[in-house]
Structures are given as C-alpha cells and as structure tokens.
Amino acid sequence: MTFTDTAVTQIYEMDYDTNLTPTASEDYLDDYMCDKSVVRDFRSNYEPPFYWTIVVLGGLGNLTVVWIYLHFRQRLKTMTDIYLLNLAMADLFFLGTLPFWAVEANHGWKFGVEVCKVTSALYKINFFSSMLLLTCISVDRYVAIVQTTVAQNFKTQRLSCSKVVCACVWALSVALAVPEFMFANVKNLEGQSICTKVYWMNEDNSTKILVIVLQICVGFCLPMLVMVFCYTCIIRTLLKTRSFQKHKALRVILVVVAVFVLSQLPHNSVLVMEATLAANSKGVDCNAEKRFNMVGQLLKGLAYMHACLNPFLYVFVGVRFRRDVIKLLHLYCCWPGQGKLGKLPGGPGRSSVMSDTDTTQALSL
C-alpha cells in the first residue's frame, strides 16, 4: 500500500498525541488507511465468549492434572510425567492471559503499557513452552518404545535429564518471547486503546517478518517434524508386536497427531500469509484484508483450543489417571465411587500410566 507524505505525517502526529513512539507500525498505517471497524465488531462478539469457554474448560482440565501430580507425588517417575506436569503449568499460564484479551475485545485495553508488555510476553512464553514440551513428550515416547534397551538402561539418568530439559525449554521460551516484550505497546485506534505489536518501521518489514517466521519455525514446524518422525517410528514398531491393545495405542497416536495438525496448521498458514503480505510492499485490497483478519481471528481461536485439549489427549486417556481422579473425588468430595474404582483395570500396585516398561501404557498419553 502506497502512502502519501501527508498521510504519513498525520499518522506520526497521531502517535505523538497518544504518547506512542513516533515509529508507526505497518499495521497502524493499514488501520489508518483501511476502516476495520467491521473486524473489531466481529472480534468483540466472537473472542470474549470463546476465550472464556477455553479458559474454563482448559483451567479445569489442567488444574486437575496438577492436582493429581501434587497429591500423588510418586507418579513423577518418568520423563513424560515431568513433561506433562510442566505442560499443564504452561497451559494454565497461557490460559491466564486470555481474559485480558477477552476484556480488550469489548472494552479496549485498560491495563497500561507495562501489563500489555508482560501479558504479551507471558502468552508467548507459555505458547512456545507448550509446543516444545509436546515435542519432548514425542521424543520420550520414541525412546521408551523404539529404543527400549536404552530406555531401561538409563532410566534414572533420563529422569534427571528431564528436569534439565524442562529448565532449558523454559529458558528458550523466555528468550523467544523477548520480541513480544520489546514491541508490545498500547495504541489508540478510533478512541479505543488496544495492546498490539508496534514494530520498528523499515521499508521491507524485516523485523515483523523475522518474528513471524520465528514463531512458525519453533512453534509449529519443529514440533510437527519431530512428532511425525517419532510417531512414525513408534507405529512401525507397534505393527511388529502382538499386543492385543496395539490398535488402541495406534488410535491414540493418530488422534494426538491429528488434533495437533488440525488445530495448529490453519493458524500457522495464516501466519505464513501474514509474513508474505508484510514482504509485499504493494499491500492488498482493503476488503480482502478485512476478510483475512476475521479468518485469522477464527483460526487463532482454534489454535488456542489445544490448551484445553492437552489434558484429555495426554493424560486422561490413561487408565491410571482416571483412577486417580476418582480417588481424589472420593477423598475430597464424598464421591460414592469405591465400587467403580475397584472395577477399573490397573490395581493400586501398578506403575504409572507412563511406565516405560509397558508399551500400551506408554502410549496412553
């Protein structure tokens, strides 16, 4: 999109009036030249109820996972157990940022520049950590099932290694979230404040493109490639076994991969298009851009659903976790389920659902 000198001057003056730095982002210029009130109305009707639903469902699921691990501390016996606990915590922190965006969609950003930066950074930290932990779970399942000898010989070392890996995942996620803290800012748009990224202005939008490419590579491509490789090897190994529960394990794998692809691929495709548009100095038609923005909001919400699906994909499929939930309900809520508890397979003396010695349990993520 070509801008006249007068238009650019007006935008810089608007930045000055709203106490923003005089380095308008490309998005800010686009908003000025293209009326996106329809997009903002769509967001105010769509995001709040959808985000609050994700927060409630995801919060209940992930809090239950943390509750189980804190109550049954003996469960933390394998690498995947450690990863699952960290994944639940990452999802909870991620879900904790959604109410801010839900409130903003209706009433604008009311929390100040500092909270805008911190919330944006926390959102990205937990997004990256969640994706990387899913990658770690895939690798651990690969080692436990395909490299069985290695898994058994180095079981103690692997447990210690998992804590180091989690620390590295969190540290890397913090590093990857630095751009969010740098560029997140509050800007005024038609009398309403919004928290968004205000990139350094340059002719080729290289800063914006770099941030988007980083998110695509680390937040989707790397986890996807690792998951496909690991689970392909696992499936090949399972097909050679005579386990009567082999088909159940295969279904778990297919569901895990399918949900990841269906929830993350559409949103990352939009990010690829966004990076392409940022590299295109001519811009796009205003109506097309508004449609693109609304579709992007829908697919972003779809990607966020992964945070409330993780507990059911990676935890509650396991028999032992279902037993533990009933135990906790029986202990704290007077749950009349002692009879049901005894009927569930896997007695109290059995190992964790993530036991590396049991292929079916290892895959009951």
FIBA-91148 format. One record per residue: x, y, z of N, C-alpha, C in turn. Coordinates in steps of 0.001 Angstrom, whole numbers, padded with zeros to 6 digits, always signed. Layout:
# FIBA-91148
XYZXYZXYZ
...
END
This chain:
# FIBA-91148
+000854-001181+000000+000000+000000+000000+000891+001232+000000
+000603+002164-000933+001424+003379-001042+000795+004476-000209
+001608+005163+000566+001117+006212+001441+001697+007552+001005
+000871+008582+001007+001350+009914+000688+002094+010486+001878
+002927+011488+001608+003682+012128+002701+002743+012742+003718
+001603+013270+003232+000660+013897+004162+000063+012867+005114
-000305+011712+004561-000891+010662+005395+000092+010183+006434
+001346+009975+006024+002360+009520+006960+002578+010550+008060
+002594+011837+007670+002771+012897+008666+001634+012888+009675
+000392+012676+009179-000750+012636+010081-000644+011475+011052
-000167+010348+010574-000024+009186+011451+001009+009470+012526
+002124+010063+012151+003143+010375+013149+002610+011345+014179
+001781+012299+013738+001197+013236+014684+000231+012520+015619
-000518+011553+015096-001422+010791+015944-000649+010006+016985
+000500+009451+016592+001337+008728+017545+001777+009644+018666
+002157+010867+018293+002641+011805+019293+001526+012173+020255
+000307+012345+019698-000817+012724+020546-001198+011624+021522
-000977+010381+021175-001371+009272+022047-000201+008738+022855
+000883+009525+022939+002026+009168+023762+002732+007889+023308
+002626+007554+022019+003371+006438+021479+004624+006955+020812
+005592+006060+020650+006816+006468+019987+006507+006770+018531
+007165+007767+017926+006875+008147+016541+007491+007177+015552
+007211+005896+015730+007692+004879+014796+006522+003971+014487
+005590+004465+013703+004342+003747+013451+004612+002401+012801
+003844+001422+013217+003965+000102+012609+003192+000062+011308
+003483-000962+010493+002753-001135+009238+001279-001388+009519
+000998-002122+010607-000393-002388+010954-001134-001094+011278
-000422-000175+011954-001045+001094+012321-001396+001896+011061
-000497+001890+010096-000749+002601+008853-001911+001962+008099
-001959+000629+008116-003047-000064+007454-004384+000284+008093
-004433+000330+009427-005658+000670+010124-006125+002076+009756
-005144+002970+009555-005489+004356+009250-006099+004461+007852
-005535+003728+006890-005973+003818+005514-007184+002927+005227
-007402+001911+006048-008485+000946+005816-009347+000863+007071
-010614+001185+006939-011532+001150+008076-011828-000301+008453
-011380-000701+009639-011556-002082+010095-012543-002169+011255
-013495-001273+011276-014487-001306+012352-015289-002611+012316
-015538-003137+011114-016263-004401+010994-015478-005529+011654
-014156-005522+011464-013291-006532+012067-013336-006429+013583
-013282-005204+014092-013298-005023+015540-014658-005418+016135
-015741-005143+015412-017053-005574+015880-017145-007097+015914
-016613-007731+014882-016609-009193+014830-015814-009760+016001
-014668-009147+016283-013825-009620+017383-014539-009460+018720
-015233-008349+018920-015904-008109+020204-017041-009096+020451
-017633-009624+019374-018704-010604+019530-018191-012032+019622
-017040-012285+019004-016537-013658+018901-015569-014034+020023
-014579-013190+020273-013499-013573+021179-013926-013744+022637
-014640-012798+023262-014910-012942+024703-015582-014259+025080
-016730-014632+024494-017340-015907+024922-016480-017120+024591
-015812-017082+023443-014992-018220+023043-013784-018370+023960
-013104-017256+024263-011930-017303+025128-012298-017729+026548
-013421-017222+027062-013825-017613+028416-014177-019090+028477
-014739-019624+027407-015025-021065+027365-013740-021872+027418
-012732-021447+026642-011441-022122+026652-010795-022038+028028
-010899-020864+028662-010301-020676+029984-010939-021616+031008
-012260-021718+030982-012960-022560+031970-012626-024034+031750
-012789-024509+030511-012543-025927+030227-011068-026285+030409
-010190-025450+029857-008764-025709+029990-008287-025592+031421
-008851-024636+032158-008462-024484+033551-008839-025693+034382
-010061-026201+034192-010491-027380+034947-009618-028595+034620
-009354-028816+033336-008553-029968+032944-007130-029904+033439
-006475-028760+033235-005068-028638+033620-004892-028544+035132
-005836-027910+035825-005762-027884+037290-005916-029286+037871
-006743-030093+037229-006892-031481+037681-005595-032250+037522
-004899-032022+036406-003608-032684+036182-002611-032284+037269
-002507-030983+037538-001577-030511+038571-001988-031064+039936
-003274-031087+040209-003803-031621+041476-003387-033075+041656
-003513-033866+040611-003134-035275+040684-001644-035428+040962
-000833-034676+040252+000614-034806+040429+001060-034327+041810
+000431-033291+042324+000797-032808+043656+000341-033773+044743
-000814-034420+044537-001338-035344+045539-000635-036690+045473
-000409-037192+044259+000275-038474+044075+001695-038199+043579
+002539-037732+044475+003889-037341+044085+004707-038512+043543
+004332-039730+043923+005065-040893+043446+004876-041104+041945
+003918-040375+041355+003690-040513+039919+004824-039925+039099
+005577-039002+039658+006641-038338+038902+007860-039252+038794
+007697-040360+038057+008735-041369+037968+009380-041448+036595
+008814-040794+035590+009343-040878+034239+009500-039482+033647
+010200-039426+032514+010393-038150+031835+009057-037557+031395
+008184-038402+030864+006907-037895+030371+006056-037348+031503
+006118-037948+032680+005399-037400+033833+005860-035970+034131
+007175-035767+034114+007722-034423+034346+007250-033469+033262
+007292-033933+032011+006864-033086+030898+005378-032744+030993
+004560-033727+031381+003121-033489+031483+002788-032469+032563
+003492-032527+033686+003270-031547+034749+003641-030147+034266
+004793-030032+033603+005202-028733+033059+004267-028258+031953
+003762-029194+031148+002819-028835+030088+001532-028280+030685
+001041-028911+031745-000175-028416+032405+000051-027018+032980
+001212-026793+033564+001519-025469+034114+001625-024424+033005
+002275-024795+031888+002403-023866+030759+001025-023511+030200
+000162-024514+030064-001187-024253+029555-001975-023368+030513
-001799-023569+031820-002514-022736+032799-002062-021283+032714
-000752-021069+032622-000247-019698+032492-000726-019068+031183
-000732-019872+030118-001223-019390+028830-002700-018997+028928
-003497-019854+029545-004921-019557+029707-005144-018310+030558
-004212-018058+031485-004331-016882+032333-004210-015571+031579
-003661-015593+030362-003546-014362+029561-004801-014093+028737
-005615-015113+028488-006770-014942+027606-007827-013982+028156
-008102-013968+029484-009094-012990+029966-008737-011541+029630
-007434-011217+029608-007026-009852+029258-007470-009512+027836
-007267-010480+026906-007643-010229+025518-009159-010235+025364
-009851-011030+026173-011315-011042+026118-011887-009692+026563
-011322-009127+027625-011768-007819+028101-011432-006742+027076
-010243-006839+026484-009837-005839+025493-010782-005837+024294
-011231-007017+023868-012094-007100+022693-013381-006306+022875
-013871-006193+024101-015116-005467+024371-014903-004032+024817
-013886-003819+025644-013735-002520+026307-012412-001816+026007
-011596-002393+025161-010291-001799+024910-009309-002187+026006
-008057-001832+025791-007013-002181+026758-007019-001170+027899
-007321-001653+029113-007458-000775+030276-006340-000993+031296
-005303-001744+030930-004358-002205+031947-002972-001551+031861
-002763-000637+030927-001491+000070+030860-000463-000622+029968
+000589+000133+029650+001621-000363+028739+002411-001508+029367
+002762-001390+030653+003584-002415+031303+002868-003763+031321
+001576-003751+031670+000810-005002+031688+000666-005544+030272
+000539-004667+029293+000469-005085+027891+001725-005858+027504
+002883-005326+027853+004150-005994+027523+004286-007326+028263
+003989-007315+029555+004140-008533+030361+003168-009615+029893
+001911-009235+029647+000916-010208+029216+001273-010800+027861
+001716-009951+026940+002123-010437+025617+003305-011394+025728
+004265-011050+026583+005435-011905+026756+005060-013228+027418
+004195-013173+028447+003768-014405+029121+003010-015317+028160
+002158-014715+027355+001422-015500+026364+002390-016256+025452
+003409-015558+024964+004342-016192+024029+005251-017195+024733
+005658-016910+025975+006500-017860+026727+005794-019193+026860
+004548-019136+027256+003824-020378+027506+003357-021041+026219
+003185-020256+025161+002900-020852+023852+004088-021685+023386
+005279-021096+023410+006470-021809+022966+006782-023000+023879
+006676-022805+025194+006990-023900+026119+006022-025060+025924
+004754-024767+025660+003778-025823+025430+004126-026626+024185
+004463-025944+023100+004817-026637+021859+006097-027460+022026
+007086-026903+022717+008358-027607+022906+008197-028806+023833
+007330-028683+024834+007089-029821+025735+006364-030952+025015
+005453-030616+024102+004825-031639+023277+005877-032367+022446
+006869-031613+021982+007979-032218+021240+008764-033170+022131
+009037-032751+023357+009784-033594+024300+009026-034881+024618
+007704-034779+024766+006896-035969+025038+007009-036954+023881
+006987-036448+022653+007111-037318+021486+008461-038039+021478
+009522-037308+021783+010856-037915+021806+010950-038968+022902
+010386-038674+024079+010437-039639+025185+009668-040909+024856
+008509-040764+024211+007751-041953+023803+008515-042768+022771
+009246-042076+021891+010071-042760+020886+011158-043583+021569
+011839-042979+022535+012906-043690+023243+012337-044864+024037
+011204-044653+024701+010632-045685+025560+010158-046903+024780
+009712-046701+023544+009107-047796+022791+010020-048333+021693
+010688-047435+020983+011553-047869+019879+012948-048225+020382
+013471-047440+021299+014793-047684+021868+014634-048243+023287
+013996-049389+023395+013644-049943+024706+014853-050214+025579
+015914-050768+024994+017118-051092+025767+017734-049841+026374
+017840-048801+025577+018386-047530+026063+017498-046979+027181
+016169-047058+026996+015245-046534+027991+015403-047233+029330
+015602-048555+029312+015731-049316+030552+017093-049111+031213
+018137-049073+030409+019490-048954+030966+019764-047585+031565
+019089-046577+031080+019362-045206+031537+018108-044562+032125
+017292-045369+032808+016032-044860+033335+016246-043763+034373
+017156-043979+035307+017417-042978+036343+018008-041712+035748
+018967-041888+034813+019592-040725+034187+018584-039919+033367
+017661-040621+032740+016660-039926+031936+015749-039075+032803
+015421-039571+034004+014566-038794+034898+015255-037505+035320
+016543-037595+035630+017307-036393+035983+017439-035466+034782
+017623-036077+033617+017764-035284+032397+016487-034509+032081
+015324-035086+032410+014056-034429+032094+013931-033081+032789
+014449-032992+034013+014375-031725+034740+015253-030664+034089
+016421-031096+033590+017312-030170+032876+016660-029728+031569
+016033-030681+030872+015368-030369+029608+014247-029355+029830
+013461-029552+030885+012375-028607+031182+012915-027212+031474
+014013-027149+032219+014627-025852+032510+015086-025179+031218
+015656-025962+030298+016107-025423+029010+014922-024960+028167
+013827-025719+028218+012626-025343+027464+012096-023996+027943
+012011-023820+029257+011519-022550+029793+012466-021405+029468
+013771-021662+029568+014748-020609+029256+014670-020207+027786
+014567-021197+026888+014454-020902+025462+013164-020155+025162
+012083-020525+025825+010803-019862+025609+010854-018398+026044
+011535-018147+027154+011704-016753+027605+012494-015963+026575
+013562-016569+026040+014378-015889+025038+013567-015593+023774
+012742-016547+023359+011935-016361+022153+010833-015329+022345
+010478-015060+023603+009413-014099+023891+009930-012670+024043
+011230-012478+023962+011807-011132+024103+011213-010142+023094
+011032-010541+021809+010424-009586+020867+009041-009100+021298
+008276-009966+021965+006959-009541+022442+007087-008417+023459
+008046-008562+024365+008245-007544+025389+008767-006245+024757
+009572-006388+023708+010156-005208+023055+009106-004429+022259
+008272-005139+021496+007407-004476+020520+005965-004289+020991
+005549-004983+022037+004177-004813+022521+003993-003397+023061
+002902-002770+022666+002643-001402+023108+001151-001127+023007
+000735-000065+023631-000671+000342+023600-000812+001479+022604
-001761+001326+021682-002014+002402+020731-003495+002731+020728
-003809+003941+020330-005188+004405+020312-005740+004293+018902
-006881+003638+018791-007500+003456+017483-008969+003839+017584
-009311+004960+016973-010686+005471+016972-011235+005596+018389
-010419+006141+019282-010857+006398+020640-010782+005216+021576
-010283+004057+021095-010176+002874+021945-008736+002391+021954
-008214+002111+023152-006842+001639+023280-006786+000134+023033
-005743-000302+022331-005538-001727+022101-004078-002062+022382
-003857-003289+022824-002493-003785+023060-002076-004569+021828
-001055-004099+021151-000615-004747+019920+000884-004577+019771
+001432-005154+018728+002864-005032+018474+003109-003853+017538
+003988-002971+017943+004371-001813+017141+005823-002022+016734
+006041-002493+015511+007387-002834+015064+008148-001598+014635
+009466-001733+014659+010304-000672+014111+009989-000518+012639
+009840+000700+012205+009439+000938+010821+010640+000804+009898
+010519-000064+008891+011526-000171+007852+010844-000542+006550
+011523-000317+005461+010895-000462+004158+010466-001895+003860
+011250-002884+004294+010952-004271+003931+010267-005057+005051
+009890-004376+006137+009192-005057+007250+009981-006254+007768
+011289-006179+007727+012121-007330+008078+011930-007760+009531
+011724-006796+010436+011550-007142+011848+010282-007955+012061
+009181-007501+011487+007910-008205+011613+007995-009602+010993
+008603-009701+009828+008729-010985+009141+009570-011955+009956
+010660-011454+010545+011537-012302+011347+010794-012874+012555
+009996-012048+013233+009242-012502+014403+008228-013571+014006
+007540-013358+012889+006537-014331+012439+007194-015641+012042
+008285-015564+011295+008989-016776+010861+009506-017559+012065
+009981-016845+013076+010464-017499+014294+009346-018286+014964
+008164-017692+015047+007034-018376+015669+006632-019605+014857
+006620-019485+013539+006224-020616+012692+007206-021767+012832
+008499-021448+012803+009523-022500+012833+009563-023222+014173
+009608-022451+015271+009744-023057+016597+008404-023517+017151
+007339-022795+016836+006039-023111+017404+005235-024125+016626
+005650-024429+015389+004883-025403+014609+005764-026380+013827
+006652-025860+012998+007427-026738+012107+008288-027729+012882
+009050-027247+013867+009908-028139+014649+009096-029196+015389
+008060-028810+016173+007256-029853+016832+006609-030820+015841
+006121-030297+014712+005451-031154+013746+006405-032181+013152
+007594-031753+012759+008572-032670+012171+008989-033748+013170
+009233-033338+014416+009647-034299+015442+008527-035284+015735
+007296-034789+015853+006171-035669+016128+005953-036676+015003
+006026-036220+013767+005832-037128+012634+006910-038206+012621
+008171-037810+012836+009264-038789+012839+009100-039797+013976
+008887-039288+015185+008806-040167+016362+007624-041111+016276
+006453-040586+015951+005266-041427+015933+005242-042372+014738
+005895-041993+013645+006029-042931+012525+006866-044130+012934
+007967-043875+013629+008816-044972+014116+008075-045829+015141
+007295-045172+015997+006531-045910+017004+005495-046811+016339
+004803-046289+015336+003799-047089+014635+004448-048303+013966
+005593-048116+013338+006296-049232+012711+006667-050293+013744
+007082-049847+014925+007432-050794+015992+006198-051539+016497
+005102-050820+016683+003875-051441+017181+003314-052476+016198
+003433-052189+014919+002905-053114+013928+003621-054463+013954
+004811-054492+014544+005572-055740+014626+005259-056523+015909
+004496-055920+016809+004209-056567+018089+002904-057358+017995
+002666-058191+019023+001447-058996+019084+000517-058519+020207
+000754-057309+020704-000041-056795+021817-001512-056683+021425
-002399-057176+022306-003826-057130+021991-004378-055712+022093
-003622-054806+022744-004062-053415+022840-003311-052525+021857
-002676-053148+020877-001890-052401+019898-002768-051392+019143
-003965-051812+018769-004832-050938+017985-005271-049715+018783
-005488-049889+020080-005824-048742+020926-004670-047750+020964
-003451-048261+021081-002278-047391+021107-002132-046637+019786
-002406-047316+018670-002322-046661+017370-003366-045557+017245
-004560-045807+017766-005608-044782+017713-005213-043554+018520
-004576-043776+019671-004119-042651+020493-003129-041798+019713
-002184-042441+019038-001176-041717+018254-001848-040893+017160
-002735-041516+016418-003391-040826+015304-004205-039633+015800
-004879-039784+016941-005666-038677+017490-004756-037527+017918
-003643-037856+018582-002708-036828+019050-002170-036012+017878
-001718-036709+016837-001145-036018+015676-002225-035249+014925
-003406-035868+014755-004479-035212+014007-004938-033928+014691
-005103-033967+016014-005549-032779+016740-004502-031671+016648
-003227-032041+016759-002164-031037+016652-002187-030373+015277
-002286-031178+014226-002270-030634+012863-003512-029787+012602
-004682-030304+012956-005922-029595+012661-006055-028288+013441
-005472-028232+014641-005586-027012+015443-004496-025994+015112
-003307-026464+014737-002185-025551+014556-001892-025195+013101
-002125-026119+012174-001782-025856+010774-002556-024677+010179
-003888-024568+010371-004598-023421+009786-004072-022078+010290
-003837-021970+011608-003347-020712+012162-001961-020376+011634
-001086-021376+011524+000257-021123+011005+000241-020819+009509
-000747-021328+008795-000896-020962+007382-001237-019479+007255
-002074-018998+008190-002397-017563+008207-001147-016748+008513
-000309-017242+009433+000928-016528+009751+001852-016468+008535
+001903-017550+007755+002716-017544+006533+002199-016481+005568
+000881-016414+005415+000292-015398+004540+000560-013992+005077
+000527-013846+006404+000798-012530+007006+002224-012089+006729
+003172-013033+006836+004560-012714+006533+004730-012367+005059
+003999-013081+004197+004064-012800+002754+003517-011412+002446
+002397-011062+003074+001821-009734+002870+002740-008642+003395
+003425-008923+004516+004352-007929+005071+005524-007700+004127
+005907-008752+003388+007012-008615+002434+006575-007967+001131
+005257-007898+000910+004716-007311-000314+004439-005833-000085
+005250-004983-000631+005141-003538-000382+003872-002937-000983
+003243-003639-001952+002046-003098-002586+000799-003268-001720
+000848-004178-000761-000293-004382+000110-001418-005122-000591
-002596-005151+000033-003750-005865-000515-004971-004958-000463
-006005-005389-001138-007273-004676-001139-007844-004616+000273
-008495-003514+000627-008993-003317+001989-010015-004387+002368
-010956-004671+001486-011972-005685+001792-011348-007064+001983
-010372-007382+001142-009681-008665+001279-008924-008725+002591
-008341-007602+002980-007595-007570+004235-008525-007756+005434
-009711-007177+005371-010665-007346+006473-011133-008801+006578
-011378-009432+005441-011755-010847+005469-010624-011701+006020
-009415-011354+005623-008239-012084+006109-008110-011949+007626
-008335-010752+008148-008240-010515+009594-009276-011324+010360
-010504-011397+009852-011556-012143+010551-011296-013647+010519
-010836-014136+009370-010483-015558+009286-009327-015864+010230
-008359-014943+010295-007225-015130+011200-007647-015209+012648
-008645-014419+013043-009133-014470+014421-009805-015808+014718
-010574-016323+013768-011215-017619+013956-010187-018740+014114
-009178-018737+013263-008180-019807+013291-007253-019675+014493
-007038-018450+014954-006251-018256+016173-006976-018859+017367
-008285-018660+017425-009074-019276+018499-009032-020791+018434
-009060-021345+017211-008943-022790+017041-007615-023294+017583
-006539-022561+017311-005216-022958+017818-005163-022904+019340
-005845-021931+019931-005843-021802+021388-006568-022964+022065
-007477-023621+021351-008209-024740+021942-007291-025880+022354
-006089-025920+021787-005164-027001+022112-004832-027006+023603
-004861-025829+024223-004529-025734+025653-005546-026446+026526
-006804-026515+026093-007800-027229+026901-007968-028674+026449
-007407-029031+025292-007464-030413+024826-006293-031243+025327
-005181-030597+025637-003981-031339+026062-004223-032300+027221
-004929-031886+028289-005138-032840+029400-005846-034110+028971
-006789-033988+028039-007546-035157+027610-006767-036010+026615
-005903-035371+025829-005103-036116+024859-003936-036830+025509
-003293-036160+026474-002035-036662+027004-002146-037251+028406
-003294-037112+029046-003400-037562+030431-004594-038473+030648
-005784-037961+030428-006977-038670+030865-007298-039899+030030
-006601-040068+028891-006749-041305+028137-006207-042468+028955
-005221-042213+029802-004603-043251+030616-005524-043749+031719
-005543-045064+031900-006402-045675+032913-006029-045189+034308
-004732-045099+034589-004292-044742+035935-004747-043332+036325
-004740-042425+035372-005191-041074+035673-006681-041050+035965
-007452-041837+035256-008882-041891+035548-009116-042452+036947
-008334-043445+037327-008432-043985+038690-008100-042913+039719
-007055-042139+039446-006626-041118+040403-007671-040013+040556
-008323-039656+039454-009384-038650+039533-010512-039133+040435
-010917-040389+040253-011988-040950+041082-011546-041027+042543
-010271-041388+042776-009755-041429+044150-009866-040060+044815
-009438-039013+044085-009472-037671+044655-010907-037222+044914
-011805-037517+043981-013210-037166+044191-013782-037918+045392
-013367-039168+045556-013842-039967+046677-013316-039410+048002
-012060-038934+047995-011444-038431+049226-011977-037062+049620
-012152-036176+048641-012448-034787+048966-013906-034393+048725
-014613-035150+047914-015979-034747+047571-017015-035787+047949
-016626-036728+048787-017549-037795+049194-018132-038511+047977
-017289-038722+046980-017722-039382+045746-018036-040849+046024
-019277-041287+045746-019644-042683+046031-019165-043617+044938
-017845-043702+044766-017341-044460+043639-016371-045541+044012
-016422-046035+045229-015471-047057+045624-015662-048328+044789
-016952-048653+044492-017203-049836+043679-016670-049674+042281
-016883-048488+041677-016372-048227+040340-014860-048250+040320
-014257-047785+041397-012799-047726+041469-012205-049114+041366
-012837-050078+042044-012300-051427+042020-012464-052100+040678
-013423-051649+039867-013656-052279+038584-012694-051801+037508
-012074-050638+037719-011159-050133+036714-009904-050977+036672
-009344-051250+035473-008122-052040+035385-006942-051281+035938
-005958-052015+036396-004758-051378+036922-004866-051160+038398
-004461-052112+039204-004607-052005+040648-003691-050990+041240
-003841-050724+042561-003035-049709+043242-001549-049975+043152
-001157-051245+043005+000265-051539+042992+000926-051361+041655
+000126-051043+040614+000707-050929+039288+001496-049643+039154
+002393-049643+038185+003239-048476+037966+002449-047376+037294
+003097-046236+037099+002455-045090+036487+001983-045427+035091
+000960-044699+034625+000465-044895+033269+001536-044594+032243
+002569-043884+032652+003653-043561+031749+004832-044507+031900
+004628-045682+032491+005715-046626+032704+006389-046992+031400
+007714-046899+031360+008460-047193+030162+008482-048680+029848
+008067-049544+030772+008125-050969+030533+006831-051493+029903
+005844-050664+029780+004564-051099+029234+004232-050265+028017
+004260-050869+026846+004069-050136+025601+002713-049472+025539
+001683-050188+025897+000337-049616+025816+000184-048451+026778
+000687-048600+028011+000612-047503+028965+001441-046326+028491
+002587-046598+027895+003437-045520+027423+002747-044680+026373
+001860-045323+025608+001162-044596+024561-000181-044075+025015
-000620-044432+026205-001885-043895+026719-001644-042508+027265
-001302-041591+026350-000918-040264+026755-002135-039504+027227
END
